[in-house]
Amino acid sequence: MEFKINLFDIESIQHKLIQYEKDVDKAVKNGLSEFAEKYEDKLFYNASKYGVPYSVIEDLNVTIIDYEIHISLAGKELFFYEYGTGVRGQGSPHPKDPWDYDIHNHGEAGWNYVVTKGYHMDVADYVFNGKNGEILAHTKGMPSKPFIYDTWLWGRRSIYNIIKKHLNRVR
């Protein structure tokens, strides 16, 4: 950033510095807004790439509060998709933080679970009717689908360039 000042005109110097501070502040906020939009798009893209159902990420909320980006996702299934479950998750662990995949020692036998409103069919090996008429599915788990981690990596690499682009526009 360069600007000319008259050393004999203090008011002009003060005005230019105040304006510069406002312009930098606006550039950072614009950069953060652009980053937040792109982050949200990237998260949806990565979830789609891994085949994560929209119902798992529909509560995504990206907000900016006092120069901080707050990202919230709700849903109890979220971590199962991110980290994987069962022996399939164990065979394809999360790249950053693998966890205990087969805590109930189901092993290759897998387990049954109740299917509600058509959810969670993507991990079912097969579906059958239970004794009480409920729909049950059988699974051996699912591999890790680290869409949040991939998005975080992208964000870490991108935020500097996005904000820098906005700061470079300050004159």
C-alpha positions in Angstrom: 0.0 0.0 0.0 1.4 3.3 -1.0 -0.1 6.8 -0.7 1.3 10.3 -0.8 1.1 12.5 2.2 1.9 16.1 2.9 4.1 16.2 6.0 2.8 19.7 6.7 -0.9 18.7 6.6 -1.5 16.6 9.7 -5.3 16.5 9.2 -4.7 15.0 5.7 -2.4 12.4 7.2 -4.9 11.5 9.9 -7.7 11.3 7.3 -5.7 9.0 5.0 -4.7 6.7 7.9 -8.3 6.5 9.2 -9.5 5.7 5.7 -6.8 3.1 5.2 -7.8 1.4 8.4 -11.5 1.3 7.3 -10.5 0.0 3.9 -8.3 -2.8 5.4 -11.1 -3.7 7.8 -13.6 -3.9 5.0 -11.2 -6.0 2.8 -10.7 -8.5 5.7 -14.5 -8.8 6.2 -15.1 -9.2 2.5 -12.4 -11.9 2.4 -13.9 -13.7 5.3 -17.3 -13.6 3.7 -16.0 -15.0 0.5 -14.1 -17.7 2.4 -17.2 -18.6 4.4 -19.3 -19.0 1.1 -16.6 -21.1 -0.5 -16.1 -23.2 2.6 -19.8 -24.0 2.7 -19.7 -24.9 -1.0 -16.6 -27.0 -0.6 -18.1 -28.9 2.4 -21.3 -29.7 0.3 -19.1 -30.7 -2.6 -16.9 -33.0 -0.5 -19.9 -34.6 1.2 -21.4 -35.3 -2.2 -18.0 -36.7 -3.5 -18.1 -39.2 -0.6 -21.8 -40.0 -1.0 -22.8 -38.5 2.3 -26.6 -38.0 2.3 -27.8 -34.4 2.3 -29.8 -35.1 5.5 -26.5 -35.5 7.4 -25.3 -32.0 6.5 -28.4 -30.0 5.9 -28.0 -28.2 9.2 -24.6 -26.7 8.2 -24.2 -23.1 9.4 -21.2 -20.9 8.5 -21.2 -17.5 10.2 -18.7 -14.8 10.9 -18.5 -13.2 14.3 -15.9 -10.6 15.1 -13.4 -11.8 12.5 -13.9 -15.4 13.4 -15.5 -18.0 11.2 -17.9 -20.3 13.1 -18.8 -23.6 11.4 -21.5 -25.7 13.0 -22.9 -29.0 11.9 -25.6 -30.9 13.8 -26.6 -34.5 13.6 -25.7 -37.6 15.5 -24.8 -39.5 12.3 -22.2 -36.9 11.2 -19.2 -38.5 13.0 -20.1 -42.0 11.8 -19.8 -40.8 8.2 -16.7 -38.8 8.9 -14.8 -41.5 10.8 -16.5 -44.7 9.6 -17.8 -47.6 11.6 -17.2 -51.3 12.1 -14.8 -53.5 10.3 -15.2 -51.5 7.1 -14.2 -48.3 9.0 -11.3 -50.1 10.5 -10.2 -51.1 7.0 -10.5 -47.5 5.8 -9.7 -45.3 8.8 -9.9 -41.5 9.0 -6.7 -39.9 7.7 -6.1 -37.7 10.7 -7.7 -39.2 13.8 -8.7 -42.9 13.6 -10.9 -44.1 16.4 -12.0 -47.4 17.9 -14.0 -48.8 15.1 -15.5 -52.1 16.3 -16.3 -51.3 20.0 -18.9 -54.0 20.3 -16.7 -56.7 18.6 -19.2 -57.5 15.9 -16.3 -58.3 13.6 -17.2 -59.7 10.2 -20.6 -60.8 11.5 -21.8 -57.2 11.5 -25.0 -56.1 13.2 -28.7 -55.2 12.6 -30.3 -51.9 13.1 -33.8 -50.4 12.7 -34.3 -48.3 9.6 -36.5 -45.3 10.1 -38.1 -43.2 7.3 -35.7 -44.7 4.7 -32.6 -43.2 6.4 -29.3 -45.0 6.6 -30.0 -47.4 3.7 -26.6 -46.4 2.2 -24.7 -48.6 4.7 -27.0 -51.6 4.6 -25.8 -54.9 3.1 -29.3 -56.2 3.1 -32.7 -55.3 4.5 -35.4 -57.5 6.0 -38.6 -57.3 8.1 -38.3 -57.8 11.8 -40.6 -59.9 14.0 -42.7 -56.8 14.9 -43.0 -55.6 11.3 -40.2 -53.0 11.6 -37.7 -52.7 8.8 -34.2 -53.9 9.8 -31.0 -53.6 7.9 -27.7 -55.5 8.3 -24.3 -53.9 8.0 -20.6 -54.5 8.7 -20.2 -50.7 9.0 -18.9 -48.2 6.6 -15.5 -46.8 5.6 -14.4 -43.4 6.7 -15.7 -40.5 4.5 -13.6 -37.6 5.7 -15.4 -34.8 4.0 -15.0 -32.5 7.0 -11.3 -33.1 7.2 -10.9 -32.6 3.5 -12.8 -29.3 3.7 -10.7 -28.2 6.6 -7.5 -28.9 4.7 -8.8 -26.9 1.7 -9.7 -24.1 4.1 -6.3 -24.0 5.7 -4.6 -23.7 2.3 -7.1 -21.2 0.9 -7.9 -18.6 3.5 -4.6 -16.7 3.2 -4.9 -16.3 -0.5 -8.6 -15.3 -0.4 -8.0 -12.6 2.2 -4.8 -11.5 0.5 -6.7 -11.0 -2.7 -9.1 -8.6 -1.0 -6.2 -6.8 0.8 -4.4 -6.3 -2.5 -7.4 -4.2 -3.7 -6.9 -1.6 -0.9 -5.4 1.6 -2.3 
